[in-house]
Amino acid sequence: MSGNRRFRKLEYAVGAFAVLVSSIGVAFTVYSIGVLAFDIVDTVFWVLGLLGVCTALYALWFKRGRLFYLCWGLIMIALALSSAIYPLVHPLTIVGVLLVILVFIGFSAYRGRIR
């Protein structure tokens, strides 16, 4: 292996798989030692929350498919937040804010392509 090819570029699937497995491991640990009571709705938060943050950070870090990864990252974060705080905030409020943010991102990407 040559010296220039020592470090490969991080692909999304590798990072997403690592985040997914580690978030499931943390969820199993938290539920098994009794820190939180098991709730099936909270598992959506454990799985999609960290994966959404990973996807959004990937979109901001790498240039390939930035709009795609940013939109899906925000969708996963919104789903995770709506499952985590559903007793406090109505899920439609979070979906409404998400739609406004997605329209803003889409409009700014559209304006950037026209110029």
ABEGO torsion letter per residue (X at the ends): XBAAAABBBBBAAAAAAAAAAAAAAAAAAAAAAGABBBBAAAAAAAAAAAAAAAAAAAAAABABGAAAAAAAAAAAAAAAAAAAAAAABBAAAAAAAAAAAAAAAAAAAAAAAAX
